[in-house]
Amino acid sequence: MTRGRLRIDLGAAPGVAANAPPPPAHRSARPPAALTRDRRIAGWALALLGLPLLTAVMLAFAEQLTLPSEILFFLLLVVAVALVGGRWPALTAAVLGFALLNWFFTPPLHTLAISAPENLFALTTFVLVAAMVSTVVDQAARRSREATRARADAEVLSTLAGHVLRGDAALPSLLARLKEVYGLESVTLLERDGDSWRVVATAGGPPSTSPGHADTDVPIDDDLVLAVRGRPLDEADRQVLEAFAAESAVALRQERLREEAERAKPLAEADKMRTALLAAVSHDLRNPLAAARAAVDSLRGTEVDWTPEDRAELLATAGESLIKLDRLVSNLLDMSRLQAGVLGVTLEPLAVEDVVPQAIADLGPLRDRVHDGFSGEVPEFMADAALLERVLVNLMSNAVRFNPPDRKVVISASSYGEHVEFRVIDRGPGIPAEAQERVFMPFQRLGDRQGVGLGLGLALSRGLTEAMGGTLTPERTPGGGLTMTVSLRRAH
């Protein structure tokens, strides 16, 4: 992956900008050492210490050994050095072994001269075999290390791809993963801020504060640089690092898009609320207003001579429409005050008879469809009389709307522990369990066959109940229907 391709993938201009920080000097493209530093040191030690020790042992048993046996022992030691330390310690051991064999074990002794041609051939073969064995061991170790590196790079790239596919491209996790894989001190994503640089995200520490102060810098585009500290990385590691840099830039942009979406969310909710409010006002407020106006215009007209019964019916229609209109406007005003946190609440000890009869009377013509189901003594409770009346009126009018025409809505009260509970019970279609909480959201009227409406009754009722320190919960009526339970604290 070249740097130009990296920028093209990210949508930036290709090439390195003139003011982009220059990449730091890297090690040459020479293949990495096949063996680790510790193994090479162990190979040198085995060569430099093992050869004199082997020579001393063989001198002690010189009468029992022949030159081929002595060459085999030295060859065995050279192979061991090659397995432990690689090519150069093994080649050094082969040369030193050649010299020791020639000096101590090849006639004439204690000279570098070789009298017999077969001895020269044996020693030369010894050196060649040692060189070939050490070369094979070194190549095998190099390929093993390259395979290990390739497997590690594949695992890293697989992890990176998993972040992309799962959408888990969070900057902290990406940088922490990079730091862990390469054993770095810190990994920092820097962004240009005018003439300086600022840290966008970092893992480990201390972070790099500007390009050029790290061991390796990977420019992503003109304004983003990934800086790592801990050790210089070679070209193979740098290619994987560039992939991480590209994903870090994508993760940064995704995080900023999410932040912008979160900031825009309240505005979208406000627009949605405003649209629903306008649609509701155009229906629920206009209909009673139109009915009241039509009734008043009919009464004011002179073309028709209305009978007393007709006049009474028109006046009743106008009155019902104005009552409904007043209730809707009051709900809107109370909801706005409730959401703004400026609703006045005065809690005082109240009895059932202080609130329920007036709430039933406020229903107007609907009061005949409500049955007072109180029985027994109910203790006093803490509430605001006006707000509780509003809650009960909203619950009862909502229950009447869905209750069968031949059945009455029942309102009852009882004490339970430290609470007094009011229940408004209907025999309508009820509400599915999964939708019971949704009905308390503004502008929700589940199953209402009358079309679009304000749907503020239940939302306002729960808000007013909670403002008095109580709760409003729905539950299924045994036998079918819905029961709304208002729970308030007892007065002591």
N, C-alpha and C positions, 0 to 999 in steps of 0.2 A: 504494500500500500504506500504509494508515494504521497508526498505532502500536497502536491497539486490535486490529486484525486480526492484527498481528504477534504480540501476546501470546496471542491465541486459538489461533493455529497452534501455538504452543509449549506449550500446555497450562497457561498461567498465568492468573491472574485478570485480567479485562479492566480497562482503565483504567490510569492512572498512579498508583502508590502515593503516599501523602502524604509518605513519607520518601524517595521517589526523587529523584535530582538533577534540578533544573530544566534543560530544554534551553537551550543558549546562544542569544543573539540572533543571528538570521540576516539576511541581506540581504533586502530586500523582494522581492515577486513580480514586480518589473519585469523585462521580457524582457532577457536578456543582450545586450551590445553585439554588433552584427552582425559587426564587423571587429575584428581584434586591435589592441592598443594601438600596436604599431609601425606598422601600416598607417595608423591615424588620424594619427599624428605625421607620417608621410610625406605624407599628403594635405594637412595644414595647411602644411607646408613648401613643397610644390609650389604651393599657392594663394598664399602670401604672398611667395614669391620668384619664381614664374613670371609672375605678373601684371605686376610692374614691368619684368621683363626683356622680356616680350612687348610691352609698351607702348613701351619704348625701341626695339626692333627695328622696330616698325611706324611710329614717328615718323621713323625714318631713311628709310623707303620710303613716306612719306605721299603723295608726288606720284604714285606708281604704283598706289596702292590706293584703292578706293572704300569707302564706309561698309558696304555688304553684305559685302564681302570681309573688312573688319576685324571685323565682328560674327561671321562664320564662324570666324575665327581664335580669337577669345575663346571662342566656343562650344566649339571643339575643346579648348581648354585646360580649360574647366569640366568637360567629359566626362572628360578624363584625370584631373582631381582627383577626380571622383566614382568612377571605377574604382579609384583608389588608396586614397582616404581615406573614401569614403562620403558620406552626405547632408550633414552640417553643414559640412565643409570645402568641398563643392561649392556649397552655398547661399551661403556666405560669398564664394566666388570669383565667383559670379554677381552678387551685389550690388556687390562691388568692381569687377567688369568693367563693370557698368552705369555706375557712376560714372566710371570711366576713359574709357569710350567717349564718354560725354556730355561730359566735360571737355576731352578732347584731340581728338576726331574728329567731334563733332556741332556744326554751326553753331548759334548763335554759339559760337566756341571759347573755352575757358578760363572758361566760366560753366556753371552747372547748368541754365540755361534751354534749352528746345528750341523752335526756331522753326517747324519743319515737322511737321505731324501724322504724316506717314509715318515720320519718324525716331523719334517717340515710340512708334509701333506696332512698329517694328522692334526697339527696345530692350526694350519690354515683352515681345514675343515671345521675345527672347533670354533674359530672366530666367525666363519660364514654362518654356521648353524645358529650360533648365539645371536648374530645380527638378524637373521631371518625370523627366529622365534620372537625376539623383542619387537620387531616390526609388526608381526601378526598380532601380538598382544596389544601393542599400542593402537593399531587400527580397530581391533575389536572393542577396546575401551572407548575410543573416540566415537565409534558408531553407537555404542550403548548409551553414551552420554547424549549424542544427538537425538537418539530415539526417546530418551527420557525428557529432553528439552521439548521435542515435538509433542510428546504426550501432554506435558504440562501446558504448552501453548494451546493445544487443542482443548484441554479442560478449561483454561481461562476464556478462550473464545466461546466455548459452549456456555459458560456461565454468563458471559456478556450477551450472547444471543438470547438466553433465558430471560435476562432482565428486559430486553427489548420486547420479546413476545408476550411476557406477562405484564408489561407496563410498569415494572418495578424499578424504573431507571431513576431512583432517587440518588442525588449526588453523594450524600454521606456514605451510602452502602457501596456505591461504585468505587469511590476513592479508598474506602477502608479495604475493599477486596483487592485492589491494586497494591496497596501497601503490604497486605498479608502475603500475596503471591510472590512478590519480588523481595521481601524482607527489607523494606525501605524504612527510613526514619519518618518521613512525612511526604504526603502527596497533596499539592495545593493547586486549585484552579484560580487563576488570576484574571482580572478583567481590567481593561484600560479605563481610567477615570480621568479624562482630561490629559494632563501631562504626567500623571502618576498612575500607580496600579493599586487595586484593592483586592482583598481576599474574598472570593465568592463562597468557596467551601474548602475545607481542609480535613485531612485525617492524619493523626499522629502529630508530632511537633518537635521543635518549633517550626511553624510554616515559613515558606519563602515569601518575602514581601514584594519581590520584583524579579523579573527575568534576569538571568545572569548570575544570581546568587545561589542557584541550585546546581546539583551535579548534572542534571539533564533537563532541558527545556524543550517542550514540543509545542510550537505555535499551531493553533487551531485556525484562527483567522486573524484579522488585523487587531482585534480587541480581546482575544482570549488566548491564554497560554497555560499549559499544564506543566508545572514545575515539580520535580521530584528530588528528594534528598536521601542520602544513605550510601549510594555507590554509583559510579558511572555505569550506564547500560550499553551493551554492544548493539550492533545493528539488528540482530535477530530479536532481541528484547524490545528494541525501539519500535519495530513494526507492530508488535502487539500493543505497546504503549500508545501508538497513534490511534489504534482502534478504540482503546479506552478513552483517549482524548476526544475522539469524535462522538462517542456515546455520552461523555460528560457534557459536551455542548448541547446535545439533544435533550438530556435530562434537565439542564438549566433552562432551556426554552420551555419545556413541558411544565416545570414548576412555575415559571412566570405566567404561562397561559392559565394554569389553575388558579393562581393568585388573582389574575384579572377576572376570571370567571366568578370567583368568590366575591370580589368587590362588586361585580355587576349583578350578583344574585339578588340583593335587597331591592335594587332598582327594578329587576324583572318581576319580583313578587309584588312590588308596589304597582307596577303597570297592570299585572294580572288582577290585583284587588280593585284597581280603578275601573278596569273594563267590566268586571263582574258587578261593581256597584252601579255603573251607568246602566247596564242591562237590567239590573233589578229595579232601579228607580223608575225606569221607563215602563215597567210592568206593574209592580206592587203599589207604587205611589200614584200612578196615573189612573188606574182602574177605580179605586174608591173616590178619587177626586172627580173623575168623569161621571160616576154614578150620582154623587151628591149634587154636582152642577146640573145634571139632567133633571133630577127631581125638583130642584129649586126653580129652574127655568119653566118646568111644567106648571108649577104652582103659580108662578108669576104671569103666565100666559092668560089671555082673555078669550082665546078662540074656543076653549073647552070649558064647559060648566061642570067642574068636578063635584062629585058627591062627597059628603062628609067621610064616608069610608075610604074613597080614593085619596082624599087629601091626607087622611091619617096614614095610609099606606105609603104615600110619597114622602111624608115627613119622617116616617120610620126608616125608609130607605136612606134618606139623606142623613138621618142621625146615625144609623149603623155605619155608613160610609165614612162619616167624619170621625166616629170613634175608632174605626180601623185605621184611618189616616193618622190620627193622633198617636195611636199605639206604634205605628211604623216609624213616625218621626221621633218619638221618644226612644225607641230602640236604637235608632241611628245615633242620636245624641249621646245616649248612655254608653254605647259601644265605643264611640270616639273618645269619651272621657275615660272609659275604662282602659283603653289602649294607651292613652296619654298619661295615665296614673294620677289623674286629678279628680277622680270620683270620690265624693265625700261619703264616708260610712260612719254611722253612729250606732254602736251596739248597746243594747239595753235589754233587761229581762222582759220577755214577752210571753203571753199565753196564747194558746191556739185560737181562742175566740177573739183575740185582738187583731188577727191577721186574716184567717181563712174566710169568714163571712164577707169581709170587704173585697177579698180577691175574687170570690164567686160573683159578687154583685158587679164588679168591674167587667165581667164578661159580657154584660149587656144581654142581647137576645140569646146568647149561647148558654146562659146560666141554667136554663131549664134542661140542658143535656148533661149536667154534672150532678152527681149524687154525693152528699156529705156523708162519709162513712165513718165518722168518729164515734168511738165507744170507750167508756172508761175515762179515768183521770190521766192527763198527760202533764208532766211537770213543765215548768217554765224553761225557756231556752234563750240564748243570747243571739240577737239578730237586729237588723235595721228594718223597722216595720215597712217603710215604703219600698225598700229594695226587695224584701221577701215577697211582698204583694206582687211586684213586677215578675219575680221568678215564677210564682205559682200561676199567675195569669198566663204567662207565656207557655208554661207546661200544659195547663188545662186546655187552652185554645188549640195548641198543637195536637193534643190527644183527641179533641173533638173532631178535628179535621180528618183524622184517620179512623175514628171509631165507627162501627156500623150504625146507621140511623136509628135502628130499633134498640140500641143499647146505650147506657149512660156511662160516662167516665166517672170513676170513683176516686175521691181524694180522702186519704186517711192519715192518721198520725199515731205514733206510738213511741215509747222510750226504749232505748237499748243501751245498757251500760251508762256511760257518761254522755250519751247523745240522744237527741230527739230527732226522729226520722219522719218526714212527710213523704207519702207515696201517691203518685198520680198514675192510675191504672187504666189502660184501655184494652179493647179486644180487637184492635186492628191487625194489619198484616205483620206488625213487628219489624225488627231490624236484624239483618244477619249479624252474627257475632263478629265477623271481620270488618263490618262497617259501623260498629257501634261507636268507635272513637271518631270516625270521620264526620258524623252528623254534628259534632260540636265545633267544626270549623265554620267560619263565616261563609255565607252564600252556598251552603249545602242543604238541599231539600230532597233527600233520597225518596224515591217512589211517589213524589207529589205529582198528581195528574193535572194540576192546575197550571203547569208551565213553569217558566222561570220566575223566581221570586227572590226576595232579600235573603231569606233563610238565616236571619240573625237571632231568632228566638232562642234556640238551644245554646248557641255560642254565647249569647248575652246572659242566659240563665246560669250557665256554668261559671262565667266570669264574675257575676254578682254574688253567687254562692261562695266562691272561693274568696272574694273580697270580704265576706263576713266570717271567714275562717271555717267554712263548711265544705262539703263535697257534694257533687251531683253525679250519680252513676246510673247507667241504664242496665236493665236486666229483663230477661224474657218472662212474660206473665204466664204462669201455669195455665195450660189450656189454650194458649195463643194470645198474642198481643205484646204490648210493651209496658213496662213499669219504670217510671223515673223516680228515683229516691234522692231526696234532699236531706242530708244529715248535718245537724247543727249541734253545737255544744250546749249541754245543760247549764242552766243558771244556778249558782250556789249562793 
